[in-house]
Amino acid sequence: MHTIESLLGLLIHVSVPVFAIASMLSMGLRTPLRAFRNQLRDRRTVLAVLGANFVIVPAVGTLVIWLLEGLLPHQTGAGLIIALCAAGAPFVLQLGAMARIPYGETAGPMAVLLLGSIVFMPIVVPFLLQDIQVDGWAVARLLLGTMLSPMIAGIVIAWVFPSRADRFARIAGAVAAISAVLMFLSGFGSNSGIVLQLLLSPVMLVAVGLVALAFVAGRLSGDLAGDTLTVVDGPAILTSQRNIAAALLVARTGSGDGSIVVAILLLSAVGFVMLVPYALATGILRRRRAGEKGSLWVLLGVVGPKTD
């Protein structure tokens, strides 16, 4: 039994960086430069999205976790706080496709949030988690090497080989999907005792509340956004799905135990369960209103145009 848990622990250490690199490479391959340019020109939207993800969600969420600290298992709150500080999840692109949100309205803000996370997390996470040793510079190096660099590489490859970019993106996306499954299985499997403890605690309810908080904050930022945003609930989806890859990478640099990893995975799983049905339902309604007929793969966002 101990050997199996050791192997699972080793697997999560491999699957996390592979998931981060593959997902960011796929995102870069699928995102044209004009999506970044158009988004950065709309300062109102950029400020609204940044405010929701790096001010409201971390501040209010951390306050809630501190108030409930006595009800949460050891270091679980630390994992939730790390996840709240991590924005710009690549999976948002898939959720956006399900919800029939124009690609540029998810890819552009997601890239901005990723850059924000690379600056924000090394500074804020060590400040908020003073009881756990987190090396800010190590966090910055890790995020730059495993998230920003693959995204830039993907953009460059798509620019040099435009006819092959989609094929490369599909391969990278498949690797990311497989590594994500292994990441969840190994993360929960190597900490099965902690998982059982958390399931019997108020952590699940707290996670649901944090996802709902992020959704409301993102929805408000959609109302405050500029003209480049045509679907106001896009930022709500963008804000609700936290960047699990960045959060787990940061957790690896700290001195905490498995509770932190499990809490991050749990929050991500709760967000997934809450957001996928919402994205599918809103996507179906929007397609019906537009008079579109799509296959199951179109509804799931698996196939369809890369850009709108």
LINLIN-V614084 format. One record per residue. N is the residue number from 1. RES is the residue in one letter. SS is DSSP state (H for helix, E for strand, - for the rest). PSI is psi in whole degrees, 0 to 359 (NA if undefined). NEAR is the number of other ideal C-beta (glycine too) atoms within 8 Angstrom. Layout:
n=N res=RES ss=SS psi=PSI near=NEAR
n=N res=RES ss=SS psi=PSI near=NEAR
This chain:
n=1 res=M ss=- psi=317 near=4
n=2 res=H ss=H psi=322 near=5
n=3 res=T ss=H psi=319 near=6
n=4 res=I ss=H psi=315 near=8
n=5 res=E ss=H psi=325 near=11
n=6 res=S ss=H psi=318 near=9
n=7 res=L ss=H psi=320 near=8
n=8 res=L ss=H psi=322 near=12
n=9 res=G ss=H psi=321 near=10
n=10 res=L ss=H psi=322 near=8
n=11 res=L ss=H psi=321 near=11
n=12 res=I ss=H psi=328 near=14
n=13 res=H ss=H psi=333 near=9
n=14 res=V ss=H psi=317 near=8
n=15 res=S ss=H psi=329 near=13
n=16 res=V ss=H psi=305 near=13
n=17 res=P ss=H psi=326 near=10
n=18 res=V ss=H psi=316 near=10
n=19 res=F ss=H psi=316 near=13
n=20 res=A ss=H psi=311 near=14
n=21 res=I ss=H psi=313 near=11
n=22 res=A ss=H psi=318 near=14
n=23 res=S ss=H psi=321 near=15
n=24 res=M ss=H psi=326 near=17
n=25 res=L ss=H psi=316 near=14
n=26 res=S ss=H psi=319 near=15
n=27 res=M ss=H psi=316 near=15
n=28 res=G ss=H psi=322 near=16
n=29 res=L ss=H psi=332 near=15
n=30 res=R ss=H psi=354 near=14
n=31 res=T ss=- psi=112 near=15
n=32 res=P ss=- psi=153 near=6
n=33 res=L ss=H psi=330 near=8
n=34 res=R ss=H psi=334 near=7
n=35 res=A ss=H psi=321 near=14
n=36 res=F ss=H psi=315 near=10
n=37 res=R ss=H psi=313 near=8
n=38 res=N ss=H psi=321 near=11
n=39 res=Q ss=H psi=318 near=15
n=40 res=L ss=H psi=334 near=9
n=41 res=R ss=H psi=334 near=7
n=42 res=D ss=- psi=83 near=13
n=43 res=R ss=H psi=328 near=7
n=44 res=R ss=H psi=314 near=9
n=45 res=T ss=H psi=317 near=13
n=46 res=V ss=H psi=313 near=12
n=47 res=L ss=H psi=322 near=8
n=48 res=A ss=H psi=315 near=14
n=49 res=V ss=H psi=317 near=17
n=50 res=L ss=H psi=319 near=12
n=51 res=G ss=H psi=318 near=10
n=52 res=A ss=H psi=318 near=16
n=53 res=N ss=H psi=330 near=16
n=54 res=F ss=H psi=2 near=11
n=55 res=V ss=H psi=296 near=9
n=56 res=I ss=H psi=307 near=10
n=57 res=V ss=H psi=308 near=15
n=58 res=P ss=H psi=321 near=13
n=59 res=A ss=H psi=305 near=8
n=60 res=V ss=H psi=317 near=10
n=61 res=G ss=H psi=317 near=14
n=62 res=T ss=H psi=321 near=11
n=63 res=L ss=H psi=316 near=8
n=64 res=V ss=H psi=316 near=12
n=65 res=I ss=H psi=319 near=13
n=66 res=W ss=H psi=322 near=8
n=67 res=L ss=H psi=329 near=6
n=68 res=L ss=- psi=13 near=11
n=69 res=E ss=H psi=324 near=8
n=70 res=G ss=H psi=341 near=4
n=71 res=L ss=H psi=348 near=6
n=72 res=L ss=- psi=143 near=12
n=73 res=P ss=- psi=164 near=10
n=74 res=H ss=- psi=127 near=5
n=75 res=Q ss=- psi=4 near=12
n=76 res=T ss=H psi=319 near=15
n=77 res=G ss=H psi=324 near=12
n=78 res=A ss=H psi=318 near=15
n=79 res=G ss=H psi=319 near=18
n=80 res=L ss=H psi=320 near=16
n=81 res=I ss=H psi=317 near=15
n=82 res=I ss=H psi=316 near=16
n=83 res=A ss=H psi=322 near=14
n=84 res=L ss=H psi=335 near=13
n=85 res=C ss=- psi=353 near=16
n=86 res=A ss=- psi=116 near=15
n=87 res=A ss=- psi=165 near=16
n=88 res=G ss=- psi=49 near=16
n=89 res=A ss=- psi=129 near=12
n=90 res=P ss=- psi=331 near=13
n=91 res=F ss=- psi=343 near=9
n=92 res=V ss=H psi=329 near=13
n=93 res=L ss=H psi=320 near=13
n=94 res=Q ss=H psi=317 near=8
n=95 res=L ss=H psi=319 near=15
n=96 res=G ss=H psi=321 near=16
n=97 res=A ss=H psi=320 near=12
n=98 res=M ss=H psi=319 near=13
n=99 res=A ss=- psi=4 near=16
n=100 res=R ss=- psi=48 near=10
n=101 res=I ss=- psi=133 near=12
n=102 res=P ss=- psi=137 near=8
n=103 res=Y ss=H psi=317 near=16
n=104 res=G ss=H psi=334 near=13
n=105 res=E ss=H psi=349 near=14
n=106 res=T ss=H psi=319 near=16
n=107 res=A ss=H psi=315 near=13
n=108 res=G ss=H psi=303 near=15
n=109 res=P ss=H psi=325 near=15
n=110 res=M ss=H psi=319 near=15
n=111 res=A ss=H psi=320 near=15
n=112 res=V ss=H psi=318 near=14
n=113 res=L ss=H psi=325 near=15
n=114 res=L ss=H psi=315 near=16
n=115 res=L ss=H psi=321 near=10
n=116 res=G ss=H psi=321 near=13
n=117 res=S ss=H psi=323 near=15
n=118 res=I ss=H psi=328 near=13
n=119 res=V ss=H psi=319 near=8
n=120 res=F ss=H psi=312 near=11
n=121 res=M ss=H psi=316 near=15
n=122 res=P ss=H psi=336 near=13
n=123 res=I ss=H psi=314 near=9
n=124 res=V ss=H psi=319 near=10
n=125 res=V ss=H psi=312 near=15
n=126 res=P ss=H psi=329 near=12
n=127 res=F ss=H psi=318 near=7
n=128 res=L ss=H psi=331 near=10
n=129 res=L ss=- psi=63 near=12
n=130 res=Q ss=- psi=340 near=6
n=131 res=D ss=- psi=346 near=4
n=132 res=I ss=- psi=129 near=11
n=133 res=Q ss=- psi=116 near=5
n=134 res=V ss=E psi=122 near=12
n=135 res=D ss=- psi=108 near=8
n=136 res=G ss=H psi=318 near=10
n=137 res=W ss=H psi=323 near=7
n=138 res=A ss=H psi=322 near=8
n=139 res=V ss=H psi=313 near=16
n=140 res=A ss=H psi=315 near=10
n=141 res=R ss=H psi=318 near=8
n=142 res=L ss=H psi=316 near=12
n=143 res=L ss=H psi=321 near=16
n=144 res=L ss=H psi=318 near=10
n=145 res=G ss=H psi=325 near=8
n=146 res=T ss=H psi=350 near=13
n=147 res=M ss=H psi=306 near=16
n=148 res=L ss=H psi=314 near=12
n=149 res=S ss=H psi=314 near=9
n=150 res=P ss=H psi=324 near=14
n=151 res=M ss=H psi=315 near=14
n=152 res=I ss=H psi=319 near=9
n=153 res=A ss=H psi=319 near=10
n=154 res=G ss=H psi=319 near=19
n=155 res=I ss=H psi=317 near=12
n=156 res=V ss=H psi=315 near=9
n=157 res=I ss=H psi=318 near=12
n=158 res=A ss=H psi=327 near=16
n=159 res=W ss=H psi=322 near=7
n=160 res=V ss=H psi=320 near=6
n=161 res=F ss=- psi=68 near=8
n=162 res=P ss=- psi=328 near=7
n=163 res=S ss=- psi=340 near=4
n=164 res=R ss=- psi=357 near=7
n=165 res=A ss=H psi=317 near=12
n=166 res=D ss=H psi=320 near=9
n=167 res=R ss=H psi=315 near=7
n=168 res=F ss=H psi=321 near=14
n=169 res=A ss=H psi=321 near=13
n=170 res=R ss=H psi=321 near=9
n=171 res=I ss=H psi=313 near=8
n=172 res=A ss=H psi=321 near=14
n=173 res=G ss=H psi=322 near=11
n=174 res=A ss=H psi=318 near=8
n=175 res=V ss=H psi=319 near=10
n=176 res=A ss=H psi=318 near=13
n=177 res=A ss=H psi=316 near=8
n=178 res=I ss=H psi=316 near=8
n=179 res=S ss=H psi=329 near=12
n=180 res=A ss=H psi=317 near=11
n=181 res=V ss=H psi=314 near=8
n=182 res=L ss=H psi=325 near=11
n=183 res=M ss=H psi=314 near=14
n=184 res=F ss=H psi=315 near=10
n=185 res=L ss=H psi=315 near=9
n=186 res=S ss=H psi=322 near=13
n=187 res=G ss=H psi=314 near=13
n=188 res=F ss=H psi=322 near=11
n=189 res=G ss=H psi=321 near=10
n=190 res=S ss=- psi=351 near=13
n=191 res=N ss=- psi=44 near=12
n=192 res=S ss=H psi=323 near=9
n=193 res=G ss=H psi=318 near=6
n=194 res=I ss=H psi=321 near=11
n=195 res=V ss=H psi=313 near=11
n=196 res=L ss=H psi=319 near=8
n=197 res=Q ss=H psi=318 near=9
n=198 res=L ss=H psi=324 near=15
n=199 res=L ss=H psi=334 near=8
n=200 res=L ss=- psi=6 near=5
n=201 res=S ss=- psi=175 near=11
n=202 res=P ss=- psi=6 near=8
n=203 res=V ss=H psi=322 near=13
n=204 res=M ss=H psi=315 near=11
n=205 res=L ss=H psi=321 near=7
n=206 res=V ss=H psi=317 near=13
n=207 res=A ss=H psi=317 near=12
n=208 res=V ss=H psi=317 near=10
n=209 res=G ss=H psi=322 near=9
n=210 res=L ss=H psi=321 near=13
n=211 res=V ss=H psi=318 near=14
n=212 res=A ss=H psi=319 near=9
n=213 res=L ss=H psi=314 near=12
n=214 res=A ss=H psi=322 near=16
n=215 res=F ss=H psi=315 near=13
n=216 res=V ss=H psi=317 near=9
n=217 res=A ss=H psi=318 near=14
n=218 res=G ss=H psi=323 near=18
n=219 res=R ss=H psi=320 near=12
n=220 res=L ss=H psi=321 near=10
n=221 res=S ss=H psi=330 near=14
n=222 res=G ss=H psi=322 near=15
n=223 res=D ss=H psi=332 near=7
n=224 res=L ss=H psi=356 near=7
n=225 res=A ss=- psi=170 near=14
n=226 res=G ss=- psi=196 near=9
n=227 res=D ss=- psi=339 near=4
n=228 res=T ss=- psi=347 near=13
n=229 res=L ss=- psi=117 near=13
n=230 res=T ss=- psi=342 near=5
n=231 res=V ss=- psi=108 near=11
n=232 res=V ss=- psi=340 near=10
n=233 res=D ss=- psi=1 near=12
n=234 res=G ss=H psi=310 near=15
n=235 res=P ss=H psi=334 near=17
n=236 res=A ss=H psi=314 near=13
n=237 res=I ss=H psi=318 near=19
n=238 res=L ss=H psi=320 near=17
n=239 res=T ss=H psi=327 near=16
n=240 res=S ss=H psi=325 near=13
n=241 res=Q ss=- psi=103 near=13
n=242 res=R ss=- psi=162 near=14
n=243 res=N ss=- psi=91 near=13
n=244 res=I ss=H psi=324 near=12
n=245 res=A ss=H psi=312 near=15
n=246 res=A ss=H psi=319 near=15
n=247 res=A ss=H psi=316 near=16
n=248 res=L ss=H psi=324 near=14
n=249 res=L ss=H psi=318 near=16
n=250 res=V ss=H psi=320 near=17
n=251 res=A ss=H psi=328 near=13
n=252 res=R ss=H psi=336 near=9
n=253 res=T ss=- psi=350 near=10
n=254 res=G ss=E psi=180 near=12
n=255 res=S ss=- psi=15 near=5
n=256 res=G ss=- psi=178 near=10
n=257 res=D ss=- psi=192 near=6
n=258 res=G ss=H psi=342 near=8
n=259 res=S ss=H psi=326 near=16
n=260 res=I ss=H psi=313 near=16
n=261 res=V ss=H psi=314 near=13
n=262 res=V ss=H psi=321 near=16
n=263 res=A ss=H psi=320 near=17
n=264 res=I ss=H psi=313 near=16
n=265 res=L ss=H psi=321 near=14
n=266 res=L ss=H psi=316 near=13
n=267 res=L ss=H psi=320 near=15
n=268 res=S ss=H psi=318 near=13
n=269 res=A ss=H psi=319 near=9
n=270 res=V ss=H psi=318 near=12
n=271 res=G ss=H psi=319 near=13
n=272 res=F ss=H psi=313 near=10
n=273 res=V ss=H psi=325 near=8
n=274 res=M ss=H psi=324 near=13
n=275 res=L ss=H psi=325 near=13
n=276 res=V ss=H psi=311 near=10
n=277 res=P ss=H psi=322 near=8
n=278 res=Y ss=H psi=314 near=10
n=279 res=A ss=H psi=318 near=13
n=280 res=L ss=H psi=315 near=12
n=281 res=A ss=H psi=314 near=8
n=282 res=T ss=H psi=325 near=11
n=283 res=G ss=H psi=317 near=14
n=284 res=I ss=H psi=316 near=9
n=285 res=L ss=H psi=317 near=8
n=286 res=R ss=H psi=323 near=10
n=287 res=R ss=H psi=324 near=12
n=288 res=R ss=H psi=318 near=8
n=289 res=R ss=H psi=327 near=6
n=290 res=A ss=- psi=358 near=7
n=291 res=G ss=- psi=26 near=5
n=292 res=E ss=- psi=148 near=6
n=293 res=K ss=- psi=119 near=4
n=294 res=G ss=- psi=156 near=7
n=295 res=S ss=- psi=176 near=6
n=296 res=L ss=H psi=322 near=5
n=297 res=W ss=H psi=325 near=7
n=298 res=V ss=H psi=317 near=10
n=299 res=L ss=H psi=324 near=12
n=300 res=L ss=- psi=355 near=8
n=301 res=G ss=- psi=15 near=11
n=302 res=V ss=- psi=320 near=6
n=303 res=V ss=- psi=157 near=5
n=304 res=G ss=- psi=176 near=8
n=305 res=P ss=- psi=145 near=5
n=306 res=K ss=- psi=330 near=6
n=307 res=T ss=- psi=160 near=7
n=308 res=D ss=- psi=NA near=5
